[in-house]
Amino acid sequence: MLMKTNETSYFTFAVAVAVNCSAVDLSANASPDQAAAYVEDILSVIFSNTDVTASVEPMAYPVTSKIPLIITLNDSVQRLLWFYPQMSACELAAELEGLFSDVSMGMLSATA
């Protein structure tokens, strides 16, 4: 089931809050491991009151301005996020919403 407009907005708000609550400080020169820890921390805040578990691992890739991260939800749903350290909360929210737009809202609706 695709996300509806209000559900998308709630997910976007959840990402914005999680970015601001993140305990991980990310610099512009972040390593792939630091970027993965940052995104995983954000997802753990988003899914903190759900049964969803999220893990994030960097993918081996030549050094560029973007860092490929493999996000896994509940050991079954995997997506590739092209992350860059200067990404704003709005940009990250849009990317994550796009990555998980085909995932059942039963998994994501409790996040907001």
Backbone atoms as SQL, in Angstrom:
CREATE TABLE atoms (id INTEGER PRIMARY KEY, chain TEXT, resi INTEGER, resn TEXT, atom TEXT, x REAL, y REAL, z REAL);
INSERT INTO atoms VALUES
  (1, 'A', 1, 'MET', 'N', 0.850, -1.170, 0.000),
  (2, 'A', 1, 'MET', 'CA', 0.000, 0.000, 0.000),
  (3, 'A', 1, 'MET', 'C', 0.898, 1.235, 0.000),
  (4, 'A', 2, 'LEU', 'N', 0.601, 2.183, -0.846),
  (5, 'A', 2, 'LEU', 'CA', 1.384, 3.402, -0.916),
  (6, 'A', 2, 'LEU', 'C', 0.992, 4.359, 0.190),
  (7, 'A', 3, 'MET', 'N', 1.941, 5.195, 0.584),
  (8, 'A', 3, 'MET', 'CA', 1.677, 6.178, 1.627),
  (9, 'A', 3, 'MET', 'C', 0.699, 7.229, 1.118),
  (10, 'A', 4, 'LYS', 'N', -0.205, 7.633, 1.964),
  (11, 'A', 4, 'LYS', 'CA', -1.114, 8.720, 1.637),
  (12, 'A', 4, 'LYS', 'C', -0.453, 10.026, 2.056),
  (13, 'A', 5, 'THR', 'N', -1.012, 11.160, 1.621),
  (14, 'A', 5, 'THR', 'CA', -0.403, 12.454, 1.889),
  (15, 'A', 5, 'THR', 'C', -0.201, 12.697, 3.371),
  (16, 'A', 6, 'ASN', 'N', -1.214, 12.486, 4.207),
  (17, 'A', 6, 'ASN', 'CA', -1.059, 12.735, 5.642),
  (18, 'A', 6, 'ASN', 'C', -0.042, 11.790, 6.267),
  (19, 'A', 7, 'GLU', 'N', -0.049, 10.524, 5.839),
  (20, 'A', 7, 'GLU', 'CA', 0.910, 9.570, 6.380),
  (21, 'A', 7, 'GLU', 'C', 2.327, 9.951, 5.973),
  (22, 'A', 8, 'THR', 'N', 2.485, 10.443, 4.748),
  (23, 'A', 8, 'THR', 'CA', 3.787, 10.909, 4.288),
  (24, 'A', 8, 'THR', 'C', 4.245, 12.095, 5.136),
  (25, 'A', 9, 'SER', 'N', 3.332, 13.018, 5.412),
  (26, 'A', 9, 'SER', 'CA', 3.671, 14.176, 6.239),
  (27, 'A', 9, 'SER', 'C', 4.107, 13.731, 7.623),
  (28, 'A', 10, 'TYR', 'N', 3.403, 12.773, 8.221),
  (29, 'A', 10, 'TYR', 'CA', 3.780, 12.290, 9.544),
  (30, 'A', 10, 'TYR', 'C', 5.167, 11.669, 9.515),
  (31, 'A', 11, 'PHE', 'N', 5.466, 10.913, 8.474),
  (32, 'A', 11, 'PHE', 'CA', 6.781, 10.302, 8.364),
  (33, 'A', 11, 'PHE', 'C', 7.849, 11.387, 8.220),
  (34, 'A', 12, 'THR', 'N', 7.571, 12.410, 7.408),
  (35, 'A', 12, 'THR', 'CA', 8.497, 13.525, 7.237),
  (36, 'A', 12, 'THR', 'C', 8.735, 14.232, 8.563),
  (37, 'A', 13, 'PHE', 'N', 7.670, 14.470, 9.331),
  (38, 'A', 13, 'PHE', 'CA', 7.808, 15.105, 10.641),
  (39, 'A', 13, 'PHE', 'C', 8.627, 14.229, 11.581),
  (40, 'A', 14, 'ALA', 'N', 8.383, 12.916, 11.530),
  (41, 'A', 14, 'ALA', 'CA', 9.126, 11.993, 12.387),
  (42, 'A', 14, 'ALA', 'C', 10.621, 12.044, 12.068),
  (43, 'A', 15, 'VAL', 'N', 10.964, 12.118, 10.794),
  (44, 'A', 15, 'VAL', 'CA', 12.377, 12.213, 10.404),
  (45, 'A', 15, 'VAL', 'C', 12.971, 13.526, 10.901),
  (46, 'A', 16, 'ALA', 'N', 12.221, 14.616, 10.744),
  (47, 'A', 16, 'ALA', 'CA', 12.724, 15.923, 11.196),
  (48, 'A', 16, 'ALA', 'C', 13.001, 15.921, 12.691),
  (49, 'A', 17, 'VAL', 'N', 12.092, 15.359, 13.469),
  (50, 'A', 17, 'VAL', 'CA', 12.287, 15.280, 14.921),
  (51, 'A', 17, 'VAL', 'C', 13.481, 14.392, 15.235),
  (52, 'A', 18, 'ALA', 'N', 13.577, 13.251, 14.577),
  (53, 'A', 18, 'ALA', 'CA', 14.673, 12.320, 14.838),
  (54, 'A', 18, 'ALA', 'C', 16.024, 12.936, 14.497),
  (55, 'A', 19, 'VAL', 'N', 16.096, 13.706, 13.417),
  (56, 'A', 19, 'VAL', 'CA', 17.348, 14.376, 13.052),
  (57, 'A', 19, 'VAL', 'C', 17.757, 15.341, 14.159),
  (58, 'A', 20, 'ASN', 'N', 16.805, 16.070, 14.679),
  (59, 'A', 20, 'ASN', 'CA', 17.110, 17.039, 15.737),
  (60, 'A', 20, 'ASN', 'C', 17.401, 16.377, 17.076),
  (61, 'A', 21, 'CYS', 'N', 16.933, 15.150, 17.276),
  (62, 'A', 21, 'CYS', 'CA', 17.170, 14.430, 18.530),
  (63, 'A', 21, 'CYS', 'C', 18.382, 13.498, 18.444),
  (64, 'A', 22, 'SER', 'N', 18.985, 13.390, 17.293),
  (65, 'A', 22, 'SER', 'CA', 20.077, 12.437, 17.107),
  (66, 'A', 22, 'SER', 'C', 21.237, 12.739, 18.051),
  (67, 'A', 23, 'ALA', 'N', 21.745, 11.685, 18.648),
  (68, 'A', 23, 'ALA', 'CA', 22.891, 11.802, 19.545),
  (69, 'A', 23, 'ALA', 'C', 24.205, 11.770, 18.769),
  (70, 'A', 24, 'VAL', 'N', 24.137, 11.437, 17.492),
  (71, 'A', 24, 'VAL', 'CA', 25.336, 11.330, 16.667),
  (72, 'A', 24, 'VAL', 'C', 25.589, 12.664, 15.979),
  (73, 'A', 25, 'ASP', 'N', 26.794, 13.203, 16.174),
  (74, 'A', 25, 'ASP', 'CA', 27.181, 14.457, 15.536),
  (75, 'A', 25, 'ASP', 'C', 27.914, 14.110, 14.249),
  (76, 'A', 26, 'LEU', 'N', 27.418, 14.615, 13.133),
  (77, 'A', 26, 'LEU', 'CA', 27.983, 14.258, 11.837),
  (78, 'A', 26, 'LEU', 'C', 28.690, 15.453, 11.223),
  (79, 'A', 27, 'SER', 'N', 29.964, 15.274, 10.872),
  (80, 'A', 27, 'SER', 'CA', 30.724, 16.352, 10.240),
  (81, 'A', 27, 'SER', 'C', 30.624, 16.233, 8.724),
  (82, 'A', 28, 'ALA', 'N', 31.051, 17.264, 8.035),
  (83, 'A', 28, 'ALA', 'CA', 31.023, 17.263, 6.570),
  (84, 'A', 28, 'ALA', 'C', 31.986, 16.223, 5.994),
  (85, 'A', 29, 'ASN', 'N', 32.963, 15.810, 6.789),
  (86, 'A', 29, 'ASN', 'CA', 33.943, 14.808, 6.343),
  (87, 'A', 29, 'ASN', 'C', 33.662, 13.441, 6.954),
  (88, 'A', 30, 'ALA', 'N', 32.418, 13.132, 7.174),
  (89, 'A', 30, 'ALA', 'CA', 32.056, 11.880, 7.847),
  (90, 'A', 30, 'ALA', 'C', 32.498, 10.661, 7.041),
  (91, 'A', 31, 'SER', 'N', 32.927, 9.656, 7.763),
  (92, 'A', 31, 'SER', 'CA', 33.285, 8.384, 7.134),
  (93, 'A', 31, 'SER', 'C', 32.001, 7.604, 6.838),
  (94, 'A', 32, 'PRO', 'N', 32.074, 6.586, 6.000),
  (95, 'A', 32, 'PRO', 'CA', 30.888, 5.754, 5.762),
  (96, 'A', 32, 'PRO', 'C', 30.328, 5.138, 7.049),
  (97, 'A', 33, 'ASP', 'N', 31.206, 4.720, 7.959),
  (98, 'A', 33, 'ASP', 'CA', 30.729, 4.143, 9.224),
  (99, 'A', 33, 'ASP', 'C', 30.013, 5.183, 10.075),
  (100, 'A', 34, 'GLN', 'N', 30.522, 6.416, 10.099),
  (101, 'A', 34, 'GLN', 'CA', 29.861, 7.487, 10.851),
  (102, 'A', 34, 'GLN', 'C', 28.512, 7.830, 10.229),
  (103, 'A', 35, 'ALA', 'N', 28.439, 7.863, 8.908),
  (104, 'A', 35, 'ALA', 'CA', 27.175, 8.135, 8.222),
  (105, 'A', 35, 'ALA', 'C', 26.156, 7.040, 8.518),
  (106, 'A', 36, 'ALA', 'N', 26.600, 5.785, 8.515),
  (107, 'A', 36, 'ALA', 'CA', 25.703, 4.668, 8.820),
  (108, 'A', 36, 'ALA', 'C', 25.192, 4.766, 10.254),
  (109, 'A', 37, 'ALA', 'N', 26.077, 5.105, 11.190),
  (110, 'A', 37, 'ALA', 'CA', 25.658, 5.253, 12.593),
  (111, 'A', 37, 'ALA', 'C', 24.649, 6.386, 12.739),
  (112, 'A', 38, 'TYR', 'N', 24.846, 7.470, 12.020),
  (113, 'A', 38, 'TYR', 'CA', 23.931, 8.619, 12.063),
  (114, 'A', 38, 'TYR', 'C', 22.539, 8.232, 11.560),
  (115, 'A', 39, 'VAL', 'N', 22.474, 7.608, 10.390),
  (116, 'A', 39, 'VAL', 'CA', 21.178, 7.214, 9.823),
  (117, 'A', 39, 'VAL', 'C', 20.517, 6.151, 10.694),
  (118, 'A', 40, 'GLU', 'N', 21.295, 5.215, 11.220),
  (119, 'A', 40, 'GLU', 'CA', 20.729, 4.181, 12.097),
  (120, 'A', 40, 'GLU', 'C', 20.162, 4.811, 13.369),
  (121, 'A', 41, 'ASP', 'N', 20.850, 5.811, 13.917),
  (122, 'A', 41, 'ASP', 'CA', 20.348, 6.504, 15.106),
  (123, 'A', 41, 'ASP', 'C', 19.023, 7.201, 14.795),
  (124, 'A', 42, 'ILE', 'N', 18.938, 7.842, 13.652),
  (125, 'A', 42, 'ILE', 'CA', 17.697, 8.515, 13.252),
  (126, 'A', 42, 'ILE', 'C', 16.560, 7.505, 13.111),
  (127, 'A', 43, 'LEU', 'N', 16.840, 6.392, 12.449),
  (128, 'A', 43, 'LEU', 'CA', 15.803, 5.371, 12.281),
  (129, 'A', 43, 'LEU', 'C', 15.393, 4.749, 13.611),
  (130, 'A', 44, 'SER', 'N', 16.329, 4.613, 14.540),
  (131, 'A', 44, 'SER', 'CA', 15.972, 4.047, 15.842),
  (132, 'A', 44, 'SER', 'C', 15.034, 4.975, 16.601),
  (133, 'A', 45, 'VAL', 'N', 15.201, 6.293, 16.444),
  (134, 'A', 45, 'VAL', 'CA', 14.272, 7.247, 17.062),
  (135, 'A', 45, 'VAL', 'C', 12.913, 7.156, 16.383),
  (136, 'A', 46, 'ILE', 'N', 12.905, 7.112, 15.061),
  (137, 'A', 46, 'ILE', 'CA', 11.644, 7.046, 14.313),
  (138, 'A', 46, 'ILE', 'C', 10.841, 5.807, 14.690),
  (139, 'A', 47, 'PHE', 'N', 11.504, 4.680, 14.789),
  (140, 'A', 47, 'PHE', 'CA', 10.811, 3.422, 15.044),
  (141, 'A', 47, 'PHE', 'C', 10.845, 2.997, 16.509),
  (142, 'A', 48, 'SER', 'N', 11.136, 3.912, 17.417),
  (143, 'A', 48, 'SER', 'CA', 11.313, 3.560, 18.833),
  (144, 'A', 48, 'SER', 'C', 10.064, 2.971, 19.483),
  (145, 'A', 49, 'ASN', 'N', 8.891, 3.325, 19.054),
  (146, 'A', 49, 'ASN', 'CA', 7.659, 2.803, 19.664),
  (147, 'A', 49, 'ASN', 'C', 6.971, 1.778, 18.780),
  (148, 'A', 50, 'THR', 'N', 7.753, 1.094, 17.955),
  (149, 'A', 50, 'THR', 'CA', 7.194, 0.091, 17.045),
  (150, 'A', 50, 'THR', 'C', 7.969, -1.213, 17.188),
  (151, 'A', 51, 'ASP', 'N', 7.533, -2.197, 16.432),
  (152, 'A', 51, 'ASP', 'CA', 8.247, -3.474, 16.382),
  (153, 'A', 51, 'ASP', 'C', 9.282, -3.498, 15.265),
  (154, 'A', 52, 'VAL', 'N', 9.486, -2.364, 14.615),
  (155, 'A', 52, 'VAL', 'CA', 10.416, -2.284, 13.495),
  (156, 'A', 52, 'VAL', 'C', 11.839, -2.128, 14.017),
  (157, 'A', 53, 'THR', 'N', 12.720, -2.959, 13.504),
  (158, 'A', 53, 'THR', 'CA', 14.145, -2.809, 13.806),
  (159, 'A', 53, 'THR', 'C', 14.847, -2.389, 12.518),
  (160, 'A', 54, 'ALA', 'N', 15.747, -1.464, 12.649),
  (161, 'A', 54, 'ALA', 'CA', 16.465, -0.953, 11.488),
  (162, 'A', 54, 'ALA', 'C', 17.963, -1.086, 11.712),
  (163, 'A', 55, 'SER', 'N', 18.640, -1.536, 10.681),
  (164, 'A', 55, 'SER', 'CA', 20.106, -1.545, 10.722),
  (165, 'A', 55, 'SER', 'C', 20.606, -0.881, 9.448),
  (166, 'A', 56, 'VAL', 'N', 21.759, -0.235, 9.563),
  (167, 'A', 56, 'VAL', 'CA', 22.336, 0.492, 8.432),
  (168, 'A', 56, 'VAL', 'C', 23.805, 0.111, 8.325),
  (169, 'A', 57, 'GLU', 'N', 24.205, -0.279, 7.132),
  (170, 'A', 57, 'GLU', 'CA', 25.593, -0.655, 6.874),
  (171, 'A', 57, 'GLU', 'C', 26.093, 0.087, 5.645),
  (172, 'A', 58, 'PRO', 'N', 27.317, 0.598, 5.693),
  (173, 'A', 58, 'PRO', 'CA', 27.863, 1.225, 4.484),
  (174, 'A', 58, 'PRO', 'C', 28.182, 0.152, 3.446),
  (175, 'A', 59, 'MET', 'N', 28.016, 0.512, 2.200),
  (176, 'A', 59, 'MET', 'CA', 28.340, -0.388, 1.103),
  (177, 'A', 59, 'MET', 'C', 29.742, -0.037, 0.605),
  (178, 'A', 60, 'ALA', 'N', 30.536, -1.036, 0.291),
  (179, 'A', 60, 'ALA', 'CA', 31.870, -0.782, -0.237),
  (180, 'A', 60, 'ALA', 'C', 31.735, -0.046, -1.566),
  (181, 'A', 61, 'TYR', 'N', 32.383, 1.099, -1.652),
  (182, 'A', 61, 'TYR', 'CA', 32.253, 1.945, -2.833),
  (183, 'A', 61, 'TYR', 'C', 33.412, 2.933, -2.828),
  (184, 'A', 62, 'PRO', 'N', 33.928, 3.304, -3.993),
  (185, 'A', 62, 'PRO', 'CA', 35.010, 4.305, -4.022),
  (186, 'A', 62, 'PRO', 'C', 34.559, 5.608, -3.348),
  (187, 'A', 63, 'VAL', 'N', 35.488, 6.314, -2.757),
  (188, 'A', 63, 'VAL', 'CA', 35.182, 7.553, -2.046),
  (189, 'A', 63, 'VAL', 'C', 34.647, 8.596, -3.024),
  (190, 'A', 64, 'THR', 'N', 33.456, 9.098, -2.712),
  (191, 'A', 64, 'THR', 'CA', 32.820, 10.171, -3.486),
  (192, 'A', 64, 'THR', 'C', 32.115, 11.089, -2.501),
  (193, 'A', 65, 'SER', 'N', 31.374, 12.068, -3.010),
  (194, 'A', 65, 'SER', 'CA', 30.646, 12.983, -2.115),
  (195, 'A', 65, 'SER', 'C', 29.425, 12.320, -1.502),
  (196, 'A', 66, 'LYS', 'N', 28.928, 11.248, -2.121),
  (197, 'A', 66, 'LYS', 'CA', 27.782, 10.520, -1.573),
  (198, 'A', 66, 'LYS', 'C', 28.241, 9.173, -1.041),
  (199, 'A', 67, 'ILE', 'N', 27.557, 8.721, -0.005),
  (200, 'A', 67, 'ILE', 'CA', 27.913, 7.468, 0.664),
  (201, 'A', 67, 'ILE', 'C', 26.745, 6.489, 0.503),
  (202, 'A', 68, 'PRO', 'N', 26.967, 5.351, -0.149),
  (203, 'A', 68, 'PRO', 'CA', 25.881, 4.378, -0.281),
  (204, 'A', 68, 'PRO', 'C', 25.690, 3.596, 1.025),
  (205, 'A', 69, 'LEU', 'N', 24.468, 3.635, 1.544),
  (206, 'A', 69, 'LEU', 'CA', 24.138, 2.938, 2.787),
  (207, 'A', 69, 'LEU', 'C', 23.025, 1.936, 2.529),
  (208, 'A', 70, 'ILE', 'N', 23.197, 0.726, 3.026),
  (209, 'A', 70, 'ILE', 'CA', 22.166, -0.296, 2.920),
  (210, 'A', 70, 'ILE', 'C', 21.345, -0.264, 4.210),
  (211, 'A', 71, 'ILE', 'N', 20.050, 0.029, 4.083),
  (212, 'A', 71, 'ILE', 'CA', 19.137, 0.066, 5.229),
  (213, 'A', 71, 'ILE', 'C', 18.308, -1.206, 5.200),
  (214, 'A', 72, 'THR', 'N', 18.263, -1.889, 6.328),
  (215, 'A', 72, 'THR', 'CA', 17.476, -3.107, 6.448),
  (216, 'A', 72, 'THR', 'C', 16.454, -2.926, 7.561),
  (217, 'A', 73, 'LEU', 'N', 15.180, -3.153, 7.245),
  (218, 'A', 73, 'LEU', 'CA', 14.105, -3.112, 8.235),
  (219, 'A', 73, 'LEU', 'C', 13.635, -4.526, 8.516),
  (220, 'A', 74, 'ASN', 'N', 13.595, -4.893, 9.785),
  (221, 'A', 74, 'ASN', 'CA', 13.107, -6.201, 10.233),
  (222, 'A', 74, 'ASN', 'C', 13.742, -7.368, 9.486),
  (223, 'A', 75, 'ASP', 'N', 14.993, -7.238, 9.160),
  (224, 'A', 75, 'ASP', 'CA', 15.748, -8.294, 8.480),
  (225, 'A', 75, 'ASP', 'C', 15.128, -8.737, 7.163),
  (226, 'A', 76, 'SER', 'N', 14.196, -7.960, 6.601),
  (227, 'A', 76, 'SER', 'CA', 13.554, -8.415, 5.367),
  (228, 'A', 76, 'SER', 'C', 13.463, -7.352, 4.276),
  (229, 'A', 77, 'VAL', 'N', 13.324, -6.101, 4.642),
  (230, 'A', 77, 'VAL', 'CA', 13.178, -5.027, 3.659),
  (231, 'A', 77, 'VAL', 'C', 14.510, -4.291, 3.566),
  (232, 'A', 78, 'GLN', 'N', 15.106, -4.309, 2.372),
  (233, 'A', 78, 'GLN', 'CA', 16.376, -3.614, 2.188),
  (234, 'A', 78, 'GLN', 'C', 16.243, -2.550, 1.120),
  (235, 'A', 79, 'ARG', 'N', 16.900, -1.419, 1.395),
  (236, 'A', 79, 'ARG', 'CA', 16.911, -0.311, 0.456),
  (237, 'A', 79, 'ARG', 'C', 18.300, 0.321, 0.444),
  (238, 'A', 80, 'LEU', 'N', 18.649, 0.954, -0.680),
  (239, 'A', 80, 'LEU', 'CA', 19.919, 1.657, -0.815),
  (240, 'A', 80, 'LEU', 'C', 19.665, 3.152, -0.709),
  (241, 'A', 81, 'LEU', 'N', 20.303, 3.791, 0.247),
  (242, 'A', 81, 'LEU', 'CA', 20.223, 5.239, 0.427),
  (243, 'A', 81, 'LEU', 'C', 21.546, 5.850, 0.011),
  (244, 'A', 82, 'TRP', 'N', 21.494, 6.784, -0.945),
  (245, 'A', 82, 'TRP', 'CA', 22.685, 7.546, -1.318),
  (246, 'A', 82, 'TRP', 'C', 22.706, 8.766, -0.414),
  (247, 'A', 83, 'PHE', 'N', 23.503, 8.688, 0.626),
  (248, 'A', 83, 'PHE', 'CA', 23.548, 9.699, 1.681),
  (249, 'A', 83, 'PHE', 'C', 24.741, 10.612, 1.469),
  (250, 'A', 84, 'TYR', 'N', 24.572, 11.880, 1.796),
  (251, 'A', 84, 'TYR', 'CA', 25.716, 12.786, 1.847),
  (252, 'A', 84, 'TYR', 'C', 25.620, 13.595, 3.138),
  (253, 'A', 85, 'PRO', 'N', 26.769, 13.851, 3.793),
  (254, 'A', 85, 'PRO', 'CA', 26.772, 14.469, 5.123),
  (255, 'A', 85, 'PRO', 'C', 26.096, 15.833, 5.211),
  (256, 'A', 86, 'GLN', 'N', 26.036, 16.589, 4.124),
  (257, 'A', 86, 'GLN', 'CA', 25.410, 17.906, 4.163),
  (258, 'A', 86, 'GLN', 'C', 23.902, 17.837, 3.913),
  (259, 'A', 87, 'MET', 'N', 23.341, 16.642, 3.817),
  (260, 'A', 87, 'MET', 'CA', 21.918, 16.446, 3.544),
  (261, 'A', 87, 'MET', 'C', 21.079, 17.068, 4.668),
  (262, 'A', 88, 'SER', 'N', 20.113, 17.893, 4.299),
  (263, 'A', 88, 'SER', 'CA', 19.241, 18.519, 5.301),
  (264, 'A', 88, 'SER', 'C', 18.211, 17.516, 5.801),
  (265, 'A', 89, 'ALA', 'N', 17.552, 17.851, 6.886),
  (266, 'A', 89, 'ALA', 'CA', 16.504, 16.983, 7.436),
  (267, 'A', 89, 'ALA', 'C', 15.387, 16.786, 6.413),
  (268, 'A', 90, 'CYS', 'N', 15.022, 17.842, 5.704),
  (269, 'A', 90, 'CYS', 'CA', 13.969, 17.743, 4.678),
  (270, 'A', 90, 'CYS', 'C', 14.385, 16.820, 3.543),
  (271, 'A', 91, 'GLU', 'N', 15.630, 16.939, 3.115),
  (272, 'A', 91, 'GLU', 'CA', 16.127, 16.080, 2.035),
  (273, 'A', 91, 'GLU', 'C', 16.188, 14.624, 2.487),
  (274, 'A', 92, 'LEU', 'N', 16.659, 14.398, 3.707),
  (275, 'A', 92, 'LEU', 'CA', 16.722, 13.040, 4.234),
  (276, 'A', 92, 'LEU', 'C', 15.324, 12.457, 4.367),
  (277, 'A', 93, 'ALA', 'N', 14.384, 13.246, 4.863),
  (278, 'A', 93, 'ALA', 'CA', 12.995, 12.784, 4.998),
  (279, 'A', 93, 'ALA', 'C', 12.419, 12.396, 3.644),
  (280, 'A', 94, 'ALA', 'N', 12.665, 13.220, 2.632),
  (281, 'A', 94, 'ALA', 'CA', 12.152, 12.927, 1.291),
  (282, 'A', 94, 'ALA', 'C', 12.777, 11.648, 0.735),
  (283, 'A', 95, 'GLU', 'N', 14.073, 11.486, 0.940),
  (284, 'A', 95, 'GLU', 'CA', 14.747, 10.271, 0.461),
  (285, 'A', 95, 'GLU', 'C', 14.212, 9.027, 1.162),
  (286, 'A', 96, 'LEU', 'N', 14.092, 9.081, 2.486),
  (287, 'A', 96, 'LEU', 'CA', 13.605, 7.915, 3.232),
  (288, 'A', 96, 'LEU', 'C', 12.157, 7.590, 2.882),
  (289, 'A', 97, 'GLU', 'N', 11.326, 8.622, 2.740),
  (290, 'A', 97, 'GLU', 'CA', 9.925, 8.395, 2.369),
  (291, 'A', 97, 'GLU', 'C', 9.867, 7.737, 0.998),
  (292, 'A', 98, 'GLY', 'N', 10.683, 8.199, 0.067),
  (293, 'A', 98, 'GLY', 'CA', 10.713, 7.597, -1.259),
  (294, 'A', 98, 'GLY', 'C', 11.196, 6.151, -1.228),
  (295, 'A', 99, 'LEU', 'N', 12.180, 5.882, -0.394),
  (296, 'A', 99, 'LEU', 'CA', 12.704, 4.522, -0.296),
  (297, 'A', 99, 'LEU', 'C', 11.685, 3.541, 0.257),
  (298, 'A', 100, 'PHE', 'N', 10.871, 4.013, 1.194),
  (299, 'A', 100, 'PHE', 'CA', 9.946, 3.114, 1.865),
  (300, 'A', 100, 'PHE', 'C', 8.488, 3.345, 1.479),
  (301, 'A', 101, 'SER', 'N', 8.241, 4.047, 0.362),
  (302, 'A', 101, 'SER', 'CA', 6.866, 4.355, -0.027),
  (303, 'A', 101, 'SER', 'C', 6.058, 3.113, -0.367),
  (304, 'A', 102, 'ASP', 'N', 6.722, 2.028, -0.719),
  (305, 'A', 102, 'ASP', 'CA', 5.999, 0.811, -1.059),
  (306, 'A', 102, 'ASP', 'C', 5.823, -0.139, 0.131),
  (307, 'A', 103, 'VAL', 'N', 6.385, 0.233, 1.281),
  (308, 'A', 103, 'VAL', 'CA', 6.282, -0.600, 2.473),
  (309, 'A', 103, 'VAL', 'C', 4.926, -0.371, 3.116),
  (310, 'A', 104, 'SER', 'N', 4.341, -1.388, 3.629),
  (311, 'A', 104, 'SER', 'CA', 3.031, -1.298, 4.254),
  (312, 'A', 104, 'SER', 'C', 3.016, -0.234, 5.338),
  (313, 'A', 105, 'MET', 'N', 1.989, 0.594, 5.346),
  (314, 'A', 105, 'MET', 'CA', 1.865, 1.618, 6.379),
  (315, 'A', 105, 'MET', 'C', 1.660, 0.996, 7.751),
  (316, 'A', 106, 'GLY', 'N', 1.307, -0.272, 7.811),
  (317, 'A', 106, 'GLY', 'CA', 1.234, -0.947, 9.101),
  (318, 'A', 106, 'GLY', 'C', 2.574, -0.928, 9.792),
  (319, 'A', 107, 'MET', 'N', 3.644, -0.963, 8.996),
  (320, 'A', 107, 'MET', 'CA', 4.993, -0.929, 9.555),
  (321, 'A', 107, 'MET', 'C', 5.385, 0.484, 9.928),
  (322, 'A', 108, 'LEU', 'N', 4.995, 1.464, 9.130),
  (323, 'A', 108, 'LEU', 'CA', 5.490, 2.812, 9.314),
  (324, 'A', 108, 'LEU', 'C', 4.539, 3.758, 10.022),
  (325, 'A', 109, 'SER', 'N', 3.257, 3.479, 10.097),
  (326, 'A', 109, 'SER', 'CA', 2.289, 4.460, 10.583),
  (327, 'A', 109, 'SER', 'C', 2.439, 4.788, 12.051),
  (328, 'A', 110, 'ALA', 'N', 2.979, 3.918, 12.845),
  (329, 'A', 110, 'ALA', 'CA', 3.123, 4.185, 14.279),
  (330, 'A', 110, 'ALA', 'C', 4.305, 5.087, 14.574),
  (331, 'A', 111, 'THR', 'N', 5.059, 5.483, 13.558),
  (332, 'A', 111, 'THR', 'CA', 6.277, 6.265, 13.794),
  (333, 'A', 111, 'THR', 'C', 5.985, 7.684, 14.254),
  (334, 'A', 112, 'ALA', 'N', 4.926, 8.264, 13.766),
  (335, 'A', 112, 'ALA', 'CA', 4.633, 9.651, 14.127),
  (336, 'A', 112, 'ALA', 'C', 3.827, 9.649, 15.384);
